[in-house]
Amino acid sequence: MTEKNLVTAVRDALHDEIAADDRVVLLGEDVGNRGGVFRVSAGWMEEFGEHRIIDTPLAESGIVGVAIGMAMHGMLPVAEIQFADFIFPAFNQIVSEAARMRYRSNNGYAVPMTIRAPYGGGVHGALYHSQSVEAFFTHVPGLKVVVPSTPHDARGLLRSSIRDDDPVLFFEHKKMYRSVRGDVPDTDYTVPLGKAAVTHPGSQVTVVAYGLMAHYALEAADMVAEDGISVEVVDLRTLRPLDRETLLDSVRKTGKCLVVYEDNKFGGYGAEVAAIVAEEAFDYLDGPVTRIAGPEVPGVPYNHVLEEWFMVNPEKIAEGIRALAAY
């Protein structure tokens, strides 16, 4: 075991996959000489060459379109979008092409590609460097969506994503890049896609979260434990495919469910989780399925006070847990 932060775990996983398999290439804006805006690929142009570490124009549609073509012809491209906020020019390529290629070709073509993008707020990134975009893509059959919360999971899930036969969107919360640390095995391991983790066993309330919110949920669980409230935290890790079994088993045990996500509340990914729980575990519920999420404003403000007002935090989650436990 070696203790690492999240961005180092991502870097190590990607480096090892590129070194182990000539089909794996990295392409994106500034990933070559600069090493990426977060320095994930620093030094790799010299190590692997410009045909494996490919600097691209500032054109997300082109980055993803080229990666789709590579994937359809035997390569395993990893396309880096500098910030998730800038992924929308590539939306048509991802949704209309990559996600549907296997279906439209009657299983003749697969698109084994990974799209990495840092997402999320709380870093003074304001409107265009703070967005949570996962709900746009979890809606689409044919895409897999992964959001790790620990260095261990980041390394294992990224390796699984690169080796998967279908397109994977791999979202990394940038506030966790250097603030979250954890032990990472030195061995060649993977974490399977589509499997959630119970990170805090409990008996009274289930809190469902992912990414940075999974850490805040753990902090909130410790806070309310002082009030005698036993919380079970489920870290989804993979949003699509969703691990319904782990989710529903937990809710059936506790009888109460709080879903936490950073995105705007209306139409966010947590709304789908809440609907699944309401439909498939209704007879076990002792209270309403509730959500803690971002407010209904177009973006995360730059001003520190307003940014804190927008962001979900452990105190807000603890308040929601107490209210639900008392129902």
C-alpha positions as CSV (number, residue, x, y, z in Angstrom):
1,M,0.0,0.0,0.0
2,T,1.1,3.6,-0.7
3,E,-0.8,6.7,0.4
4,K,-1.7,8.9,-2.5
5,N,-4.0,11.8,-3.3
6,L,-6.7,11.4,-5.9
7,V,-5.0,13.1,-8.8
8,T,-1.8,10.9,-8.3
9,A,-4.0,7.8,-8.3
10,V,-5.5,8.9,-11.6
11,R,-2.1,9.7,-13.1
12,D,-0.7,6.3,-12.0
13,A,-3.6,4.3,-13.4
14,L,-3.5,6.1,-16.8
15,H,0.3,5.9,-17.0
16,D,0.3,2.2,-16.3
17,E,-2.4,1.5,-18.9
18,I,-0.5,3.5,-21.6
19,A,2.7,1.7,-20.7
20,A,1.1,-1.8,-20.7
21,D,-0.9,-1.5,-23.9
22,D,0.2,0.2,-27.2
23,R,-3.5,0.7,-28.1
24,V,-4.0,3.2,-25.3
25,V,-3.5,6.8,-26.3
26,L,-4.2,10.1,-24.5
27,L,-5.5,13.1,-26.4
28,G,-6.7,16.5,-25.4
29,E,-5.9,20.1,-24.9
30,D,-2.4,20.8,-23.5
31,V,-1.9,17.1,-22.4
32,G,1.4,17.0,-24.2
33,N,4.1,19.6,-23.5
34,R,2.2,21.2,-20.7
35,G,1.1,17.9,-19.2
36,G,-2.5,19.0,-18.8
37,V,-3.9,21.8,-16.7
38,F,-3.7,19.5,-13.6
39,R,-0.3,18.1,-14.6
40,V,-1.7,14.5,-14.9
41,S,0.4,13.8,-18.0
42,A,3.5,15.9,-17.2
43,G,6.6,14.3,-18.8
44,W,4.7,11.8,-20.8
45,M,5.3,13.4,-24.2
46,E,9.0,12.6,-23.7
47,E,8.3,9.1,-22.3
48,F,5.7,7.9,-24.8
49,G,6.0,10.2,-27.8
50,E,3.7,12.5,-29.6
51,H,1.8,9.7,-31.3
52,R,0.7,8.4,-27.9
53,I,0.2,11.7,-26.0
54,I,-1.6,13.9,-28.5
55,D,-2.0,17.7,-28.1
56,T,-5.2,18.7,-29.8
57,P,-6.8,21.9,-31.0
58,L,-9.3,23.6,-28.6
59,A,-12.2,21.7,-30.1
60,E,-14.0,19.3,-27.8
61,S,-16.2,18.0,-30.7
62,G,-13.0,17.1,-32.6
63,I,-11.3,15.5,-29.6
64,V,-14.2,13.1,-29.0
65,G,-14.9,12.6,-32.7
66,V,-11.3,11.5,-33.3
67,A,-11.4,9.3,-30.3
68,I,-14.5,7.6,-31.5
69,G,-12.8,6.8,-34.8
70,M,-9.8,5.5,-33.0
71,A,-11.9,3.3,-30.8
72,M,-13.8,1.8,-33.8
73,H,-10.5,0.9,-35.4
74,G,-8.9,-1.1,-32.6
75,M,-7.4,1.6,-30.3
76,L,-8.3,2.4,-26.7
77,P,-8.3,6.2,-26.6
78,V,-8.6,8.3,-23.5
79,A,-10.0,11.7,-24.4
80,E,-9.4,14.4,-21.8
81,I,-11.8,17.3,-21.6
82,Q,-10.0,20.1,-19.7
83,F,-13.1,20.9,-17.6
84,A,-16.4,19.2,-17.7
85,D,-18.0,22.6,-18.2
86,F,-16.5,22.5,-21.8
87,I,-17.9,19.1,-22.7
88,F,-21.0,20.4,-24.4
89,P,-19.5,21.1,-27.9
90,A,-18.9,17.3,-27.9
91,F,-22.4,16.4,-26.7
92,N,-23.6,15.3,-30.1
93,Q,-20.5,13.1,-30.7
94,I,-21.0,11.5,-27.3
95,V,-24.7,11.0,-27.3
96,S,-25.6,10.5,-31.0
97,E,-22.4,8.6,-32.1
98,A,-20.5,6.9,-29.3
99,A,-23.5,5.9,-27.2
100,R,-25.4,4.5,-30.2
101,M,-22.7,3.0,-32.4
102,R,-23.1,-0.6,-31.0
103,Y,-26.9,-0.4,-31.5
104,R,-26.9,1.2,-34.9
105,S,-24.4,-1.2,-36.2
106,N,-26.2,-4.3,-34.9
107,N,-23.3,-5.0,-32.6
108,G,-20.8,-4.7,-35.5
109,Y,-18.9,-1.9,-33.9
110,A,-18.0,-1.1,-30.3
111,V,-16.5,2.2,-29.0
112,P,-14.1,1.3,-26.3
113,M,-13.1,4.8,-25.3
114,T,-12.9,6.8,-22.0
115,I,-13.6,10.4,-21.6
116,R,-12.0,12.0,-18.5
117,A,-13.2,15.4,-17.2
118,P,-12.8,17.3,-13.9
119,Y,-16.1,18.5,-12.6
120,G,-17.7,20.2,-9.5
121,G,-17.6,23.4,-7.5
122,G,-16.1,24.7,-4.3
123,V,-12.9,25.8,-5.9
124,H,-13.8,29.4,-6.8
125,G,-14.2,28.3,-10.4
126,A,-17.5,30.3,-10.8
127,L,-19.9,29.5,-13.6
128,Y,-17.6,27.9,-16.2
129,H,-15.3,25.8,-14.0
130,S,-17.7,24.4,-11.4
131,Q,-20.5,22.5,-13.2
132,S,-21.8,19.1,-12.4
133,V,-22.8,17.6,-15.7
134,E,-23.4,13.9,-14.9
135,A,-27.2,14.0,-15.3
136,F,-26.9,14.9,-19.0
137,F,-25.1,11.6,-19.7
138,T,-26.7,9.2,-17.2
139,H,-29.9,9.7,-19.2
140,V,-28.4,8.0,-22.3
141,P,-28.4,4.2,-22.8
142,G,-25.1,3.1,-24.2
143,L,-23.0,5.3,-22.0
144,K,-21.3,4.3,-18.7
145,V,-20.8,7.1,-16.1
146,V,-18.2,6.7,-13.3
147,V,-17.5,9.1,-10.4
148,P,-14.8,7.9,-7.9
149,S,-14.5,9.4,-4.4
150,T,-11.3,7.8,-3.2
151,P,-7.8,7.3,-4.6
152,H,-8.2,3.6,-4.3
153,D,-11.4,3.6,-6.4
154,A,-10.1,6.2,-8.8
155,R,-7.2,4.0,-9.8
156,G,-9.2,0.8,-10.0
157,L,-12.2,2.3,-11.7
158,L,-10.1,4.1,-14.3
159,R,-8.4,0.9,-15.3
160,S,-11.7,-0.8,-15.6
161,S,-13.0,2.0,-17.7
162,I,-10.1,2.0,-20.2
163,R,-10.5,-1.8,-20.5
164,D,-14.3,-1.7,-21.0
165,D,-15.7,-2.4,-24.5
166,D,-18.1,0.6,-24.4
167,P,-17.8,4.4,-23.9
168,V,-17.2,5.5,-20.4
169,L,-17.4,9.0,-19.0
170,F,-15.0,9.3,-16.0
171,F,-15.7,12.4,-13.9
172,E,-13.1,13.5,-11.3
173,H,-14.1,16.1,-8.7
174,K,-11.3,18.6,-8.9
175,K,-11.7,19.8,-5.2
176,M,-10.7,16.2,-4.2
177,Y,-7.6,16.1,-6.5
178,R,-5.2,17.0,-3.8
179,S,-7.4,17.3,-0.7
180,V,-8.4,13.6,-0.5
181,R,-5.8,11.0,0.3
182,G,-5.9,7.3,0.9
183,D,-4.1,4.0,0.7
184,V,-3.7,2.5,-2.8
185,P,-2.5,-1.0,-3.4
186,D,0.8,-1.3,-5.4
187,T,-0.6,-4.3,-7.3
188,D,-2.4,-4.4,-10.6
189,Y,-6.0,-4.3,-9.4
190,T,-9.4,-3.1,-10.8
191,V,-12.6,-2.0,-9.3
192,P,-15.6,-3.3,-11.3
193,L,-18.0,-0.9,-12.9
194,G,-21.6,-0.9,-11.7
195,K,-20.8,-1.8,-8.1
196,A,-21.5,0.6,-5.2
197,A,-19.8,0.5,-1.8
198,V,-21.3,0.8,1.7
199,T,-18.7,3.0,3.3
200,H,-20.4,3.5,6.6
201,P,-22.7,0.8,8.0
202,G,-25.8,2.0,9.8
203,S,-29.4,1.1,10.7
204,Q,-31.7,4.1,10.8
205,V,-31.1,6.3,7.7
206,T,-29.5,5.5,4.3
207,V,-27.5,8.4,2.7
208,V,-26.8,7.9,-1.0
209,A,-24.0,10.0,-2.5
210,Y,-21.0,10.0,-4.9
211,G,-17.9,12.0,-5.6
212,L,-17.1,14.8,-3.1
213,M,-20.6,14.4,-1.6
214,A,-19.7,10.8,-0.5
215,H,-17.0,12.3,1.7
216,Y,-19.4,15.0,3.1
217,A,-21.9,12.2,3.8
218,L,-19.4,10.4,5.9
219,E,-18.6,13.6,7.9
220,A,-22.4,14.2,8.4
221,A,-22.8,10.6,9.6
222,D,-20.2,11.2,12.3
223,M,-21.9,14.4,13.2
224,V,-25.3,12.9,13.8
225,A,-23.9,9.9,15.5
226,E,-23.5,12.2,18.5
227,D,-27.3,12.5,18.5
228,G,-27.7,8.8,18.5
229,I,-28.6,8.5,14.8
230,S,-27.2,5.5,13.0
231,V,-26.5,6.3,9.3
232,E,-25.5,4.0,6.5
233,V,-23.6,5.7,3.6
234,V,-23.8,4.2,0.1
235,D,-21.1,5.5,-2.3
236,L,-22.5,4.8,-5.7
237,R,-19.1,5.1,-7.5
238,T,-20.8,4.1,-10.9
239,L,-23.9,6.1,-11.8
240,R,-24.6,4.1,-14.9
241,P,-25.0,1.2,-14.6
242,L,-26.4,1.8,-11.2
243,D,-26.0,-0.8,-8.5
244,R,-29.7,-1.2,-7.6
245,E,-29.1,-4.2,-5.4
246,T,-26.8,-2.4,-2.9
247,L,-28.9,0.7,-2.9
248,L,-32.2,-1.1,-2.3
249,D,-30.8,-3.5,0.2
250,S,-29.6,-0.6,2.3
251,V,-32.9,1.3,2.1
252,R,-34.9,-1.9,3.0
253,K,-32.8,-2.2,6.0
254,T,-33.0,1.4,7.3
255,G,-36.4,2.4,6.0
256,K,-35.3,5.9,5.2
257,C,-33.4,7.4,2.4
258,L,-31.6,10.7,1.8
259,V,-30.0,11.3,-1.6
260,V,-27.2,13.9,-1.8
261,Y,-25.8,15.5,-5.0
262,E,-24.1,18.7,-5.8
263,D,-26.0,19.5,-9.0
264,N,-29.2,21.6,-9.2
265,K,-31.9,19.7,-7.4
266,F,-34.5,19.7,-10.2
267,G,-33.9,17.0,-12.7
268,G,-30.5,16.0,-11.1
269,Y,-29.2,12.5,-11.0
270,G,-30.4,12.1,-7.5
271,A,-34.0,12.4,-8.7
272,E,-33.6,9.1,-10.6
273,V,-32.2,7.4,-7.5
274,A,-35.1,8.8,-5.4
275,A,-37.6,7.5,-8.0
276,I,-36.1,4.0,-8.0
277,V,-36.3,3.8,-4.2
278,A,-39.9,5.1,-4.2
279,E,-40.9,2.5,-6.9
280,E,-39.0,-0.5,-5.7
281,A,-38.8,-0.1,-1.9
282,F,-42.0,1.7,-1.1
283,D,-43.3,-0.9,1.3
284,Y,-40.1,-0.6,3.4
285,L,-40.1,3.1,3.8
286,D,-40.8,4.8,7.1
287,G,-40.6,8.3,5.7
288,P,-40.4,10.3,2.4
289,V,-37.4,9.9,0.1
290,T,-35.6,13.2,0.5
291,R,-32.9,15.1,-1.4
292,I,-30.1,17.5,-0.5
293,A,-28.8,19.2,-3.6
294,G,-27.7,22.5,-5.1
295,P,-30.2,25.5,-5.4
296,E,-32.1,26.5,-8.5
297,V,-29.7,29.0,-9.9
298,P,-27.8,28.8,-13.2
299,G,-24.3,28.5,-11.9
300,V,-22.0,28.4,-8.9
301,P,-21.1,32.0,-7.9
302,Y,-17.5,33.2,-7.7
303,N,-18.0,35.2,-4.5
304,H,-16.9,33.1,-1.6
305,V,-20.0,33.7,0.6
306,L,-22.3,32.9,-2.3
307,E,-20.3,29.9,-3.4
308,E,-20.6,28.5,0.2
309,W,-24.4,29.2,0.0
310,F,-24.6,27.2,-3.2
311,M,-22.5,24.2,-2.2
312,V,-23.8,21.2,-0.3
313,N,-21.7,20.7,2.8
314,P,-21.7,18.2,5.8
315,E,-23.8,20.6,8.0
316,K,-26.6,20.7,5.4
317,I,-26.5,16.9,5.0
318,A,-26.6,16.5,8.8
319,E,-29.6,18.8,9.0
320,G,-31.3,16.7,6.4
321,I,-30.5,13.4,8.2
322,R,-31.9,14.8,11.5
323,A,-35.1,15.9,9.9
324,L,-35.6,12.5,8.2
325,A,-34.7,10.5,11.3
326,A,-37.3,12.5,13.3
327,Y,-40.1,11.9,10.7
